[in-house]
Amino acid sequence: MDIAEEEIEENGKESKPKSLSRLKVLTNLIIPLINRLRTNATKKVIIAICIYMAMVSSIFFWLSKNGEDTKQRLAVMIPYNETFIREGIAIASSDKGPESLETAWSFTPGVTNDTTTIKTPSQPSWRKNALTPDGFTETEKPLIALIIRDMGLSDKRTERAIIDIPSSVTFSFSPYTERLDFWFKQSRNTGHETLISIPMEPLTYPDEDPGYKSLLTRHSTQKNIENLKWILEQAEGYVGVTNFMGSQFTKDRRKLEPILRELSKKEFIFFEQIETPYSVVKNTAKNTNLPYLKMDNLIDQIATPYKIQEQLKELEAIAKEKGYAIGVASTYPVTYTAINDWYKTLSEKNISLVPITTVMEKVLARNNKI
């Protein structure tokens, strides 16, 4: 054997993991001790302990060498169905896994992607929590507000709306949403104003039950106010409330008025969906000094691209006639696509898509001039 081969052989010996050498030394020390033990039972216990310690040592050694790689592999294997906010970046994830993290949204707290700023705390709650684009003065243009209802009931659809829908669209969340405050914060961080829906008794109750903590005509006023407070405490940062069902409750002025007075104290907007012929919400809101708006149409009652675009055109006509219009939509993927396609056409039509509070400001300004 020449000198080069000897050096290679020697280097090969030196490159063996030190942990193996140490394990061999420990084995040479422990085995003679075990053989000297008198009882087989004691031997078995000691052997089991040694095997356990050897396994733990091996695991720690392996993790020290391969831990980061394992972490990355687990990240690929575990499905992502949450949205995270950390270190000033709103990171939207989906079932696709870590690849979706590349679509992160950057934001500055209090400022949205549409350079939106939060109002000062000295104003009413709905103004304080409003997200009106900076420098927005085009209130003379026809305004359209869109409200996506039933947000929060599906994580995937909620997440997609937050990521894909234009930030001027307002979101209405169910109070039964898991991690409701989390979703509210994520919505605001991407420029979306939020409402919380209040479940109210329908004419078809109890066949149709609006849910836990609903406002019912059979409840006392105190009980209904307690339920209302529970709903309002589920999250922060929203600009107002909207009814979920409520065709029976909204026609009972005696039951409704204390609720609207409570909302007026908290300085919220009341947005009424699907006003029924017997509803007294509008007049009662006026008597209680509660800012009030109502829906003009439901754009995806028939959820096909053609019908949705047809309803959006109707909204445009209403907005041109009275200066503003408010549409309601559901969390359908086809609706999201239709809204995005329609939004691209608004600039040439001289129409602005705005948050619900911008419409409220326009209505109040108009009323003050009368």
LOPATOR-587162 format. One record per residue (C-alpha): x, y, z; chain. Coordinates in pm, 1 decimal, always signed. Each point is the difference from the previous one (the first is absolute). Layout:
LOPATOR-587162
X|Y|Z|A .
...
This chain:
LOPATOR-587162
+0.0|+0.0|+0.0|A .
+144.5|+339.1|-98.7|A .
+4.5|+315.4|+211.6|A .
-306.1|+153.3|-171.7|A .
-213.6|-308.4|+71.6|A .
+114.0|+1.1|+364.3|A .
-101.7|+364.6|+31.7|A .
-341.3|-70.4|-153.4|A .
-53.5|-295.3|+235.0|A .
+108.3|+206.9|+298.6|A .
-223.8|+293.5|-100.0|A .
-288.3|-240.6|-43.2|A .
+46.2|-125.4|+354.8|A .
+4.2|+355.7|+132.9|A .
-318.2|+93.7|-186.4|A .
-213.0|-257.1|+187.6|A .
-265.3|+170.4|+220.3|A .
+128.2|+56.4|+351.8|A .
-341.4|-101.9|+137.0|A .
+58.7|-357.3|-123.5|A .
+333.1|-18.3|+178.9|A .
-155.8|+129.2|+320.3|A .
-286.7|-247.5|-29.3|A .
+250.9|-283.8|-39.9|A .
+186.1|+109.7|+314.2|A .
-323.9|+18.3|+198.3|A .
-101.2|-343.9|-123.5|A .
+335.7|-149.9|+108.5|A .
-50.0|+150.5|+348.1|A .
-367.4|-86.8|+48.8|A .
-8.1|-363.0|-125.4|A .
+247.5|-132.7|+261.4|A .
-199.9|+176.8|+273.4|A .
-321.3|-161.3|-121.0|A .
+162.2|-344.4|-4.5|A .
+100.0|+41.3|+364.5|A .
-359.5|+64.5|+112.8|A .
-146.9|-290.1|+194.6|A .
-363.5|-13.3|-115.5|A .
-141.3|-26.9|-348.9|A .
-277.4|+245.9|+86.8|A .
+248.7|+271.2|+91.6|A .
+195.1|-71.8|-316.6|A .
-314.1|+46.1|-212.0|A .
-80.8|+334.7|+165.7|A .
+352.5|+129.9|-49.9|A .
+6.4|-121.5|-361.2|A .
-334.3|+172.5|-69.2|A .
+128.0|+327.4|+148.5|A .
+316.6|-18.7|-206.4|A .
-191.7|-68.5|-319.4|A .
-231.8|+292.6|+74.8|A .
+291.7|+235.5|+66.9|A .
+174.2|-115.0|-317.4|A .
-316.5|+64.2|-203.5|A .
-49.1|+349.6|+147.0|A .
+365.4|+83.8|-62.0|A .
-27.9|-119.6|-358.9|A .
-314.5|+207.6|-59.3|A .
+160.0|+318.7|+136.8|A .
+310.7|-61.0|-207.7|A .
-208.2|-54.6|-315.0|A .
-212.6|+312.1|+61.1|A .
+311.4|+209.9|+52.3|A .
+114.9|-100.0|-348.0|A .
-335.7|-13.5|-181.8|A .
-241.3|+214.1|+205.0|A .
-36.9|+285.8|-247.2|A .
-61.6|-236.6|-289.3|A .
-266.8|-179.8|+204.2|A .
-169.3|+329.3|+78.6|A .
-20.0|+86.7|-369.3|A .
-137.4|-342.9|-90.2|A .
-269.4|+26.9|+268.2|A .
-93.0|+343.8|-129.5|A .
-74.7|-154.1|-337.5|A .
-195.6|-289.8|+147.7|A .
-222.7|+198.2|+238.7|A .
-290.3|+177.0|-181.0|A .
-27.3|+374.0|+54.9|A .
-354.9|+115.6|+71.2|A .
+66.7|+302.9|+215.8|A .
+105.0|+356.5|-56.3|A .
+282.5|+140.9|+204.4|A .
+91.0|+357.4|+86.5|A .
+348.2|+57.7|+126.9|A .
+278.1|+256.5|-15.7|A .
-204.4|+249.8|-200.6|A .
-82.4|-243.4|-282.4|A .
-343.4|-146.1|-62.9|A .
+75.3|-349.3|-130.0|A .
-285.8|-176.6|-172.6|A .
+26.6|-376.6|-22.9|A .
-217.7|-271.8|-147.5|A .
-18.4|-374.8|-45.8|A .
+274.5|+29.2|-260.2|A .
+266.2|+3.3|+271.1|A .
+302.4|+226.1|+45.5|A .
+0.5|+112.2|-365.0|A .
-296.4|+226.4|+79.4|A .
+211.5|+188.6|+249.9|A .
+168.1|+163.8|-296.9|A .
-322.0|+198.5|-55.1|A .
+45.0|+193.6|+325.8|A .
-150.3|+346.5|+33.4|A .
+218.3|+274.9|+142.5|A .
-164.4|+264.1|+212.4|A .
+62.5|+266.8|+255.9|A .
-229.0|-8.3|+306.6|A .
-274.6|+257.5|-49.8|A .
+71.3|+29.4|-372.0|A .
-144.4|-238.9|-258.5|A .
+117.1|-99.0|-346.8|A .
-216.7|+281.1|-137.4|A .
+188.5|+256.5|+215.3|A .
-294.7|-1.3|+236.3|A .
+22.6|+163.4|+341.2|A .
-198.6|-53.4|+317.2|A .
-197.7|+289.2|+141.8|A .
+81.2|+168.5|+329.9|A .
-143.1|-143.7|+324.3|A .
-199.3|+317.5|+79.4|A .
-260.1|-83.3|-266.2|A .
-298.8|-239.4|+20.7|A .
+86.9|-370.7|-9.1|A .
-97.1|-46.5|-363.5|A .
+212.3|+296.0|-108.0|A .
+287.5|-97.9|+223.9|A .
+6.4|-347.8|-156.2|A .
-63.3|+120.4|-356.2|A .
+256.6|-73.1|-269.3|A .
-52.3|+274.3|-256.3|A .
+277.5|+34.7|-259.9|A .
+223.4|+300.6|+61.6|A .
-90.8|+301.4|-205.3|A .
-334.3|-146.9|-108.2|A .
-216.8|+300.8|-89.2|A .
-200.5|-137.1|-292.3|A .
-328.3|-12.5|+191.4|A .
-175.5|+164.5|-296.8|A .
+70.0|-308.5|-208.4|A .
-250.8|-287.0|+22.2|A .
+110.0|-224.0|+286.8|A .
-52.6|-373.6|+36.7|A .
+62.1|-197.8|+317.9|A .
+8.9|-380.1|-5.3|A .
-46.0|-211.4|+311.5|A .
+108.6|-365.3|-0.7|A .
-219.9|-171.7|+258.3|A .
+45.8|-320.4|+203.9|A .
+375.4|+44.3|+18.5|A .
+180.3|-223.7|+248.4|A .
-215.8|-310.2|-41.8|A .
+252.2|-149.5|-243.9|A .
+370.7|+60.8|+64.5|A .
+93.9|-64.9|-361.6|A .
-260.9|+237.2|-146.8|A .
+71.4|+264.2|+262.9|A .
+371.7|-14.8|-69.1|A .
-49.9|+19.9|-375.3|A .
-226.1|+305.4|+36.9|A .
+257.4|+177.5|+215.4|A .
+271.2|-69.9|-256.3|A .
-188.0|+42.4|-330.5|A .
-285.0|+247.4|+46.9|A .
+69.8|+375.8|-47.1|A .
+67.2|+164.6|+335.2|A .
-294.4|+239.8|-38.0|A .
-241.3|-292.3|+45.5|A .
-148.2|-28.8|+350.0|A .
-21.3|-334.8|+180.5|A .
-285.6|-109.4|+226.6|A .
+97.5|-274.2|+245.4|A .
-212.6|-246.9|+190.4|A .
+39.4|+29.5|+379.3|A .
+41.9|-378.5|+8.4|A .
+327.0|+17.8|-192.8|A .
+291.2|-178.5|+166.8|A .
+283.7|+245.3|+71.2|A .
-226.5|+288.0|-102.4|A .
+226.0|+271.8|+138.2|A .
+289.8|-150.9|-195.0|A .
-190.9|+13.5|-329.0|A .
-112.1|+356.2|+72.8|A .
+358.3|+110.8|+48.3|A .
+111.5|-176.3|-317.3|A .
-281.1|+165.8|-195.3|A .
+89.6|+344.0|+129.5|A .
+368.3|-54.1|-71.0|A .
-87.4|-52.8|-366.9|A .
-228.8|+304.5|-13.9|A .
-345.3|-153.4|+50.1|A .
-256.4|+157.2|+231.5|A .
-198.4|-249.6|+202.7|A .
-349.7|-47.6|+138.2|A .
-126.7|-257.9|+245.0|A .
-336.8|-164.8|-61.3|A .
-264.2|-20.2|+270.9|A .
-220.4|-311.6|-14.0|A .
-365.6|+98.0|+36.4|A .
-326.7|-187.9|+9.2|A .
-155.6|-72.9|-342.1|A .
-369.3|-46.8|-71.0|A .
+68.2|-372.3|-41.3|A .
+147.8|-44.5|+350.0|A .
+48.2|-262.4|+149.0|A .
+6.6|-196.4|-328.7|A .
+284.8|+230.3|-100.1|A .
+220.1|+75.6|+298.8|A .
+244.1|+291.5|-43.1|A .
+231.6|-151.0|+261.5|A .
+149.5|+38.2|+346.0|A .
-54.6|+335.5|+176.7|A .
-261.0|+108.7|-255.6|A .
-227.7|+296.1|+62.5|A .
-351.5|-139.8|+45.2|A .
-336.4|+167.2|+56.7|A .
-74.4|-247.8|+280.0|A .
+307.6|+115.3|+192.7|A .
-9.5|+286.0|+246.6|A .
+168.6|+324.5|-101.4|A .
+272.4|-67.5|+255.3|A .
+66.6|-345.8|-144.8|A .
+19.8|+135.3|-355.4|A .
+239.8|+275.3|+105.0|A .
+217.6|-258.1|+176.8|A .
+5.9|-206.2|-318.9|A .
+82.6|+310.2|-204.3|A .
+290.8|+87.9|+228.6|A .
+133.8|-355.2|-28.3|A .
-5.4|+28.0|-381.0|A .
+167.8|+342.1|-2.3|A .
+275.3|-122.8|+233.7|A .
+112.2|-273.2|-239.0|A .
+229.6|+235.7|-191.4|A .
+127.1|+356.4|-30.8|A .
+62.3|+250.8|-276.6|A .
-324.5|-37.3|-196.0|A .
-204.0|+295.6|-128.6|A .
-348.5|-133.2|+56.1|A .
-246.1|-285.7|+13.1|A .
-242.5|-167.3|-234.8|A .
-297.9|-226.2|+50.2|A .
+11.2|-372.8|-58.2|A .
-358.7|-110.8|-71.6|A .
-228.5|+209.8|+225.0|A .
-323.3|+34.4|-199.6|A .
-198.6|-49.7|+323.7|A .
+222.3|+197.2|+236.1|A .
+40.0|+302.2|-229.3|A .
-375.6|+57.8|-18.2|A .
-40.3|+12.6|+380.2|A .
+77.5|+361.5|+94.1|A .
-35.4|-69.3|+373.2|A .
+274.8|-264.0|-9.5|A .
+212.0|+168.3|-263.9|A .
+30.9|+352.9|+141.3|A .
+205.2|-86.6|+314.4|A .
+243.7|-191.1|-222.9|A .
+45.6|+292.2|-239.5|A .
+43.0|+240.3|+292.7|A .
+278.2|-220.3|+132.3|A .
+166.7|-3.0|-342.6|A .
-38.5|+378.1|-21.0|A .
+183.4|+36.8|+330.8|A .
+282.7|-206.3|-144.8|A .
+0.5|+222.4|-312.9|A .
-30.1|-273.2|-261.3|A .
-162.1|-5.4|-344.5|A .
-302.2|-226.4|-44.6|A .
-4.1|-156.2|-346.9|A .
-329.4|-171.5|-80.2|A .
+8.0|-295.8|-236.2|A .
-315.1|-100.9|-188.7|A .
-240.0|+256.4|+143.1|A .
-343.6|-159.5|+45.8|A .
-327.5|+188.0|-59.9|A .
-69.8|+1.5|+374.0|A .
+346.0|+107.2|+120.1|A .
+9.4|+302.2|+231.1|A .
+380.3|+15.7|+19.3|A .
+37.6|+313.1|-215.2|A .
-246.8|+214.3|+197.6|A .
+115.3|-134.5|+336.3|A .
+363.2|+67.7|-90.5|A .
-93.6|+359.8|-82.7|A .
-172.3|+39.1|+336.8|A .
+303.1|-137.5|+183.7|A .
+261.2|+199.9|-198.7|A .
+151.5|-320.4|-134.7|A .
+176.8|+30.8|-339.7|A .
-196.0|-222.1|-239.1|A .
+54.5|-147.6|-347.4|A .
-182.8|-270.6|-190.8|A .
+73.8|-241.4|-280.9|A .
-95.4|+84.0|-358.8|A .
+43.0|-346.5|-145.9|A .
+145.1|-346.8|+49.8|A .
+239.4|-50.2|-290.0|A .
+33.3|-379.9|+8.5|A .
-342.9|-129.6|+86.3|A .
+45.3|-189.0|-325.9|A .
+370.2|-82.9|+17.2|A .
+103.7|-8.3|-363.9|A .
+253.2|+237.5|-161.2|A .
-262.7|+148.7|-234.2|A .
-263.1|+60.5|+272.0|A .
+255.8|+148.8|+239.8|A .
+122.8|+244.2|-265.2|A .
-362.0|+86.4|-73.6|A .
-61.6|+88.4|+366.0|A .
+321.0|+202.3|+15.3|A .
-119.6|+203.6|-298.4|A .
-324.4|+61.0|+186.1|A .
+204.3|+127.8|+294.2|A .
+176.3|+240.4|-235.4|A .
-335.7|+134.6|-120.2|A .
-120.6|+50.5|+357.9|A .
+324.1|+177.2|+92.4|A .
-28.8|+235.6|-296.8|A .
-360.2|+77.7|+91.1|A .
+32.2|+71.1|+373.6|A .
+376.0|+49.3|+37.5|A .
+76.7|-328.3|+171.8|A .
-103.0|-365.5|+15.0|A .
+71.2|-290.8|+232.7|A .
+15.2|-360.2|-115.2|A .
+28.0|-318.8|+202.3|A .
+177.7|-315.8|-113.0|A .
+75.8|-345.4|+136.7|A .
+331.1|-181.8|+39.6|A .
-21.6|-181.7|-333.2|A .
+319.3|-39.8|-207.1|A .
-197.9|+95.3|-312.9|A .
-101.1|+323.6|+174.9|A .
+361.3|+84.7|+84.0|A .
+101.2|-40.1|-364.8|A .
-294.9|+207.1|-121.3|A .
+76.6|+283.7|+244.4|A .
+363.8|+12.3|-105.3|A .
-90.4|+10.0|-370.1|A .
-261.2|+269.5|+59.8|A .
+232.4|+209.0|+219.1|A .
+242.1|+43.1|-290.3|A .
-270.9|+179.1|-201.8|A .
-102.1|+262.3|+259.3|A .
+261.3|+263.1|-79.8|A .
-122.4|+45.4|-357.6|A .
-358.1|+18.8|+129.1|A .
+88.9|+278.7|+246.4|A .
-130.3|-207.2|+294.8|A .
+183.6|-58.3|+327.8|A .
-8.2|-321.2|+203.3|A .
+23.1|+112.9|+362.7|A .
-24.7|-132.2|+357.4|A .
-340.7|+20.0|+164.0|A .
+104.8|+294.0|+221.3|A .
+69.7|+215.5|-307.0|A .
-361.0|-50.8|-108.9|A .
-110.9|+81.6|+354.5|A .
+194.1|+327.3|-12.4|A .
-164.8|+90.9|-329.3|A .
-349.8|-74.2|+134.1|A .
+59.5|+203.9|+316.5|A .
+144.9|+292.3|-196.3|A .
-303.1|-3.4|-228.0|A .
-243.8|-13.3|+293.3|A .
+171.2|+293.4|+170.2|A .
-49.4|+211.7|-312.5|A .
-373.1|-65.8|-3.6|A .
